[in-house]
Amino acid sequence: MNPNIRALHHMAQRDARRIVGLMSGTSLDGLDVAVCDICSSGETTVLELVAFQTSPYDPVFREEIRRVFARPQVDLAYLTHLNRAVAERHAAIVLDCLSNWQMPISTIDLIASHGQTVMHAPANVAPLLSGAATLQIGDGDHLAVRTGIPTISDFRQKHIAAGGEGAPLAVYGDALLFRSATEPRILLNLGGIANFSALPPLGSSSPVFVTDTGPGNTMLDALARIHRPELGYDRDAELARAGSSEPRLLAALKDDPFFRLPAPKTTGPELFNLDYLAAAQQRAGIDSISPADAMATLVWFSAETIAAEVIRHPLGTDAALYASGGGVHNPLLMDTLRQRLGRPVGLTDAIGIPADAKEAVLFAVLANEAVAGNPGKSMTAMTGDYPAIAMGKLSFAA
């Protein structure tokens, strides 16, 4: 037997694995690195977050990614080289983190790498070819070889191949880690694109559910890069708090076919970007608007569309709400969201995983399922549009 296969078999048979989850979202702020000790698999999964940090990208690297991010046309040679460069940067960050945490490489079983999304094209908006498509760069082979750690990557492709849209995938980890015996829960992910998982109590006949809702931070950050270039985001919502939501612009922003589609659905910055804002402003007949008013309007746009989708779900009016992702650091977004929902929104810290670490943790869970789970049994909570499948491609270190 190939030694790599033998080692993988032994790893899968063990009771526990130490997995490094990696996540780099559409905000392009940096790489989330989460070291997770995971026992068992499926609905008996037990996870301990051992270490976590976000390693920020430098401005040059961030701009290199933006050259291809969500763009309909790119330089193919540049994209090809960037696929390797992202993997090498992520590998260097992982090795640096492990060194700082005094964790020998030999103690890590797997890396679970989401990669860097540069294009997400759901079936309903794919302009060129039929069917959903998505692309994450940061090649798993380069990560594995550079770190010396087997790597599972490219999780979204299997979901599309099995008939899904490739996003959102949070529900798989949410259902295994966060379902309660008594409490219905809705887990909000306030990333570049916002989504939520609806988790009925264990034993309920109701299915787990997940959907994107529309923009979270992506348009806020894009506008901030123009008016707060030294930061790249609206720190503490300072700019938005100085303005007021413009009702005509808000109505125009909300008037898009995406918001009339039935859930579940998915979207990305390919739709929700500054061109979308400019088109809405034109439809609203607004010749000019202050940066503060534009930012405030975008906060309300994100909050209202998130709240509307949550409220439409059967659990939306009485489930406990827990949020994660970069949006939890925008106090105006959180306050407005609580106002529109009419009840408290806590953080996932209260149910065991820090809000900033949750996405990286969830990809570690997916990697654990890929090597040690039984999809037919592990994912019994997944029904309908969320097939019970193992996701991720394996790259050996040698």
C-alpha positions as CSV (number, residue, x, y, z in Angstrom):
1,M,0.0,0.0,0.0
2,N,1.2,3.5,-0.8
3,P,2.6,5.0,2.5
4,N,0.5,8.1,2.1
5,I,-2.7,6.0,1.8
6,R,-1.6,3.9,4.8
7,A,-1.0,7.0,6.9
8,L,-4.4,8.5,5.8
9,H,-6.1,5.2,6.7
10,H,-4.6,5.2,10.2
11,M,-5.5,8.9,10.7
12,A,-9.1,8.2,9.7
13,Q,-9.3,5.3,12.2
14,R,-8.1,7.3,15.2
15,D,-10.5,8.8,17.6
16,A,-9.1,12.4,17.2
17,R,-7.3,14.5,14.7
18,R,-5.6,18.0,14.8
19,I,-6.6,20.0,11.8
20,V,-5.6,23.5,10.8
21,G,-8.6,25.3,9.2
22,L,-7.9,28.2,6.8
23,M,-10.3,30.8,5.6
24,S,-9.8,33.9,3.4
25,G,-13.0,35.7,2.7
26,T,-14.2,38.2,0.1
27,S,-13.1,41.1,2.3
28,L,-9.5,40.1,1.5
29,D,-8.4,41.3,4.9
30,G,-6.2,38.3,5.7
31,L,-6.0,34.6,6.4
32,D,-7.9,33.1,9.4
33,V,-5.9,30.2,10.9
34,A,-7.6,27.9,13.4
35,V,-6.0,24.9,15.0
36,C,-8.8,22.5,16.0
37,D,-8.7,19.2,17.9
38,I,-11.6,17.2,16.6
39,C,-12.9,14.0,18.1
40,S,-15.2,11.6,16.3
41,S,-17.2,12.7,13.3
42,G,-20.7,13.4,12.2
43,E,-23.3,14.1,14.8
44,T,-21.0,13.0,17.6
45,T,-18.3,15.5,16.6
46,V,-16.6,17.3,19.5
47,L,-14.3,20.2,18.6
48,E,-11.8,22.2,20.7
49,L,-10.3,25.4,19.3
50,V,-6.7,25.2,20.4
51,A,-5.4,28.4,18.7
52,F,-6.6,31.1,16.4
53,Q,-5.4,34.2,14.7
54,T,-6.0,36.3,11.6
55,S,-2.8,37.1,9.7
56,P,-3.5,40.3,7.7
57,Y,-2.5,40.6,4.1
58,D,-0.2,43.4,3.2
59,P,-1.6,46.0,0.8
60,V,0.4,44.9,-2.2
61,F,-0.8,41.2,-1.9
62,R,-4.4,42.4,-1.4
63,E,-4.2,44.4,-4.6
64,E,-2.7,41.5,-6.5
65,I,-5.9,39.5,-5.6
66,R,-8.2,42.4,-6.5
67,R,-6.8,42.4,-10.0
68,V,-8.8,39.2,-10.6
69,F,-11.4,39.2,-7.8
70,A,-15.0,39.1,-9.2
71,R,-13.9,40.4,-12.6
72,P,-15.5,39.1,-15.7
73,Q,-12.2,39.2,-17.7
74,V,-8.7,38.6,-16.3
75,D,-5.2,38.0,-17.6
76,L,-5.1,34.2,-17.7
77,A,-1.3,34.0,-17.2
78,Y,-1.6,36.2,-14.2
79,L,-4.4,34.2,-12.7
80,T,-2.4,31.0,-13.2
81,H,0.6,32.3,-11.3
82,L,-1.5,33.8,-8.6
83,N,-3.0,30.4,-7.9
84,R,0.4,29.3,-6.9
85,A,1.3,32.6,-5.1
86,V,-1.7,32.5,-2.9
87,A,-0.9,28.9,-1.8
88,E,2.7,29.8,-1.0
89,R,1.6,32.9,1.0
90,H,-0.9,30.8,2.9
91,A,1.7,28.1,3.5
92,A,4.2,30.7,4.9
93,I,1.5,32.0,7.2
94,V,0.6,28.6,8.5
95,L,4.3,27.7,9.2
96,D,4.8,31.1,11.0
97,C,1.7,30.5,13.1
98,L,2.7,27.0,14.1
99,S,6.2,28.2,15.0
100,N,4.8,31.0,17.1
101,W,2.4,28.6,18.9
102,Q,5.3,26.1,19.4
103,M,3.4,23.4,17.6
104,P,5.6,21.0,15.6
105,I,4.5,20.2,12.1
106,S,4.4,16.5,13.1
107,T,1.6,17.2,15.5
108,I,-0.7,18.5,12.7
109,D,-2.7,15.8,10.8
110,L,-4.3,18.0,8.1
111,I,-4.7,21.4,6.7
112,A,-8.2,22.4,5.6
113,S,-7.9,25.2,3.1
114,H,-10.9,27.1,1.7
115,G,-8.6,29.0,-0.7
116,Q,-9.4,32.5,-2.0
117,T,-12.6,32.9,-4.0
118,V,-12.1,34.9,-7.1
119,M,-15.3,34.1,-8.9
120,H,-18.7,32.8,-7.7
121,A,-21.3,32.4,-10.4
122,P,-24.6,30.9,-9.3
123,A,-26.8,29.3,-11.9
124,N,-29.3,32.2,-11.8
125,V,-26.6,34.8,-12.8
126,A,-24.0,32.7,-14.7
127,P,-23.8,34.8,-17.9
128,L,-21.8,32.6,-20.2
129,L,-22.5,28.9,-19.6
130,S,-25.4,27.0,-18.0
131,G,-25.1,25.8,-14.4
132,A,-23.4,27.1,-11.3
133,A,-19.6,27.6,-11.1
134,T,-17.1,28.9,-8.6
135,L,-13.3,29.3,-8.4
136,Q,-11.1,29.4,-5.4
137,I,-7.3,29.8,-5.9
138,G,-4.4,28.8,-3.7
139,D,-3.5,25.3,-4.9
140,G,-3.7,22.5,-2.3
141,D,-0.6,20.6,-3.7
142,H,1.6,23.7,-3.2
143,L,0.2,24.1,0.3
144,A,0.9,20.5,1.2
145,V,4.4,20.4,-0.2
146,R,5.4,23.8,1.3
147,T,4.1,22.9,4.7
148,G,4.8,19.2,4.8
149,I,1.2,18.6,5.9
150,P,-1.5,16.8,3.9
151,T,-4.1,19.3,2.7
152,I,-7.7,19.1,1.8
153,S,-8.9,22.0,-0.4
154,D,-11.4,23.1,-3.1
155,F,-14.4,22.2,-1.0
156,R,-17.0,23.9,-3.1
157,Q,-16.6,22.0,-6.3
158,K,-18.1,18.8,-5.0
159,H,-21.2,20.6,-3.8
160,I,-21.7,22.0,-7.4
161,A,-21.0,18.6,-8.9
162,A,-23.7,17.1,-6.7
163,G,-26.3,19.7,-7.8
164,G,-25.7,22.5,-5.3
165,E,-24.5,26.0,-5.8
166,G,-21.2,25.7,-4.0
167,A,-22.4,28.1,-1.3
168,P,-23.1,28.7,1.5
169,L,-21.4,25.7,3.0
170,A,-21.5,26.8,6.7
171,V,-24.6,24.7,7.3
172,Y,-22.6,21.4,7.3
173,G,-20.4,22.5,10.2
174,D,-23.1,24.5,11.9
175,A,-25.4,21.4,12.0
176,L,-22.7,19.2,13.5
177,L,-21.4,21.6,16.1
178,F,-24.2,24.0,17.1
179,R,-27.5,22.2,17.2
180,S,-29.1,22.3,20.6
181,A,-31.3,19.7,22.3
182,T,-33.9,22.3,23.2
183,E,-33.2,25.7,21.5
184,P,-33.9,26.5,17.9
185,R,-31.0,28.6,16.6
186,I,-30.2,30.8,13.6
187,L,-26.6,31.4,13.0
188,L,-25.8,34.5,11.0
189,N,-22.6,34.8,9.1
190,L,-21.9,38.5,8.4
191,G,-19.1,38.1,5.9
192,G,-18.7,39.9,2.6
193,I,-21.9,38.1,1.6
194,A,-24.3,37.4,4.5
195,N,-25.9,34.0,5.1
196,F,-27.6,32.1,7.8
197,S,-28.1,28.6,9.0
198,A,-31.5,27.7,10.6
199,L,-31.0,24.8,13.1
200,P,-34.1,23.2,14.6
201,P,-33.5,21.4,17.9
202,L,-32.1,17.9,17.8
203,G,-34.8,15.3,17.2
204,S,-37.0,17.8,15.3
205,S,-38.5,16.6,12.0
206,S,-37.8,20.0,10.5
207,P,-34.7,20.2,8.2
208,V,-31.6,22.2,8.6
209,F,-31.7,25.2,6.2
210,V,-29.1,27.7,4.8
211,T,-29.2,30.5,2.4
212,D,-27.3,33.6,1.4
213,T,-29.3,36.8,2.0
214,G,-27.3,39.3,0.0
215,P,-24.5,41.7,0.9
216,G,-22.9,41.8,4.3
217,N,-19.7,43.8,4.3
218,T,-18.7,43.6,0.7
219,M,-20.2,46.9,-0.5
220,L,-19.4,48.7,2.8
221,D,-15.7,47.7,2.5
222,A,-15.6,48.7,-1.2
223,L,-16.9,52.1,-0.4
224,A,-14.6,52.5,2.6
225,R,-11.6,51.7,0.3
226,I,-12.4,54.9,-1.5
227,H,-13.2,57.2,1.4
228,R,-11.0,55.5,4.1
229,P,-8.2,54.1,2.0
230,E,-5.8,54.1,5.0
231,L,-8.0,51.5,6.7
232,G,-9.9,49.8,4.0
233,Y,-13.0,49.5,6.1
234,D,-15.3,51.9,8.1
235,R,-13.8,51.5,11.6
236,D,-16.5,51.5,14.3
237,A,-18.9,52.7,11.6
238,E,-17.5,56.2,12.0
239,L,-18.4,57.3,8.5
240,A,-21.8,55.6,8.5
241,R,-22.7,57.1,11.9
242,A,-22.0,60.6,10.5
243,G,-24.7,60.1,7.8
244,S,-28.3,59.1,7.3
245,S,-29.9,56.4,5.2
246,E,-31.3,57.8,2.0
247,P,-34.8,56.3,1.5
248,R,-35.0,56.5,-2.3
249,L,-31.5,54.9,-2.7
250,L,-32.4,52.2,-0.1
251,A,-35.5,51.3,-2.1
252,A,-33.6,51.1,-5.3
253,L,-30.9,48.9,-3.8
254,K,-33.5,46.5,-2.5
255,D,-35.2,46.4,-5.9
256,D,-33.3,43.5,-7.5
257,P,-34.5,40.1,-8.8
258,F,-32.2,38.3,-6.3
259,F,-34.3,39.4,-3.4
260,R,-37.4,38.0,-5.0
261,L,-35.9,34.6,-5.6
262,P,-37.1,31.9,-3.2
263,A,-34.5,30.7,-0.7
264,P,-32.2,28.8,-0.6
265,K,-30.1,30.9,-3.0
266,T,-26.5,32.2,-3.3
267,T,-24.8,35.3,-4.6
268,G,-21.5,37.1,-4.5
269,P,-19.6,40.4,-5.1
270,E,-19.9,39.7,-8.8
271,L,-23.4,41.2,-8.3
272,F,-23.2,43.3,-5.2
273,N,-20.5,45.9,-5.8
274,L,-20.0,49.6,-6.4
275,D,-21.4,49.3,-9.9
276,Y,-24.6,48.0,-8.3
277,L,-24.6,51.0,-6.0
278,A,-24.1,53.4,-8.9
279,A,-26.9,51.8,-10.9
280,A,-29.3,52.0,-7.9
281,Q,-28.3,55.7,-7.4
282,Q,-29.1,56.4,-11.1
283,R,-32.5,54.6,-10.8
284,A,-33.3,56.5,-7.7
285,G,-32.6,59.8,-9.6
286,I,-30.0,60.9,-7.1
287,D,-27.3,63.0,-8.7
288,S,-25.0,63.1,-5.7
289,I,-24.8,61.7,-2.2
290,S,-22.3,62.3,0.6
291,P,-20.0,59.4,1.4
292,A,-21.5,59.3,4.9
293,D,-25.1,59.0,3.6
294,A,-24.0,56.4,1.1
295,M,-22.3,54.3,3.8
296,A,-25.3,54.7,6.2
297,T,-27.6,53.6,3.4
298,L,-25.5,50.5,2.7
299,V,-25.6,49.6,6.3
300,W,-29.4,49.7,6.2
301,F,-29.4,47.8,2.9
302,S,-27.4,44.9,4.4
303,A,-29.4,44.9,7.7
304,E,-32.8,45.0,6.1
305,T,-32.2,42.3,3.5
306,I,-30.6,40.0,6.1
307,A,-33.6,40.6,8.5
308,A,-36.2,40.1,5.8
309,E,-34.8,36.7,4.8
310,V,-34.5,35.6,8.4
311,I,-38.0,36.6,9.2
312,R,-39.4,34.7,6.2
313,H,-38.0,31.4,7.6
314,P,-40.3,29.4,10.0
315,L,-37.7,29.7,12.8
316,G,-37.1,33.4,12.0
317,T,-39.4,34.9,14.7
318,D,-38.5,32.8,17.7
319,A,-35.0,31.1,17.3
320,A,-32.0,32.3,19.3
321,L,-29.8,34.4,17.0
322,Y,-26.0,34.1,17.0
323,A,-23.7,36.1,14.7
324,S,-20.2,35.6,13.4
325,G,-17.9,37.1,10.7
326,G,-16.4,40.5,10.2
327,G,-19.8,42.3,10.3
328,V,-20.0,41.7,14.1
329,H,-17.3,44.5,14.4
330,N,-19.6,47.0,12.7
331,P,-21.6,48.4,15.7
332,L,-24.1,50.2,13.4
333,L,-24.8,47.1,11.4
334,M,-25.3,45.1,14.5
335,D,-27.6,47.7,16.1
336,T,-29.6,48.1,12.9
337,L,-29.9,44.4,12.5
338,R,-31.2,44.0,16.0
339,Q,-33.7,46.8,15.4
340,R,-35.0,45.2,12.2
341,L,-35.3,41.8,13.8
342,G,-36.8,43.2,16.9
343,R,-34.8,41.0,19.3
344,P,-31.3,40.3,20.6
345,V,-28.5,39.1,18.3
346,G,-25.6,37.5,20.3
347,L,-22.2,36.2,19.1
348,T,-21.2,32.6,18.5
349,D,-18.7,33.1,21.3
350,A,-21.7,32.3,23.6
351,I,-22.1,28.8,22.1
352,G,-18.4,27.8,22.0
353,I,-16.7,29.3,19.0
354,P,-15.4,32.9,18.7
355,A,-17.2,34.8,16.0
356,D,-13.9,35.6,14.1
357,A,-12.8,32.0,14.1
358,K,-16.0,30.3,13.1
359,E,-15.6,30.0,9.3
360,A,-12.0,28.6,9.6
361,V,-13.3,26.1,12.2
362,L,-16.1,25.0,9.9
363,F,-13.7,24.1,7.1
364,A,-11.7,22.0,9.6
365,V,-14.9,20.2,10.3
366,L,-15.5,19.6,6.6
367,A,-11.9,18.2,6.3
368,N,-12.6,15.9,9.2
369,E,-15.7,14.6,7.6
370,A,-13.8,14.1,4.3
371,V,-11.3,11.7,5.9
372,A,-13.3,10.2,8.9
373,G,-17.0,10.8,8.3
374,N,-19.7,8.6,6.7
375,P,-21.7,11.1,4.6
376,G,-24.8,8.9,4.6
377,K,-24.8,8.9,8.4
378,S,-22.7,11.9,9.4
379,M,-24.9,14.3,7.6
380,T,-28.4,13.0,8.4
381,A,-29.5,16.5,9.2
382,M,-28.9,17.6,5.6
383,T,-31.9,17.3,3.3
384,G,-33.2,18.7,0.1
385,D,-30.7,21.1,-1.5
386,Y,-27.9,20.2,0.9
387,P,-26.8,16.7,-0.2
388,A,-25.0,14.5,2.3
389,I,-21.6,14.5,0.6
390,A,-18.0,14.5,1.5
391,M,-16.3,17.6,0.1
392,G,-12.6,18.5,-0.5
393,K,-9.7,17.2,-2.6
394,L,-6.7,15.6,-0.9
395,S,-3.1,16.7,-1.6
396,F,-0.3,14.7,0.0
397,A,2.8,16.4,1.2
398,A,5.1,14.0,-0.7
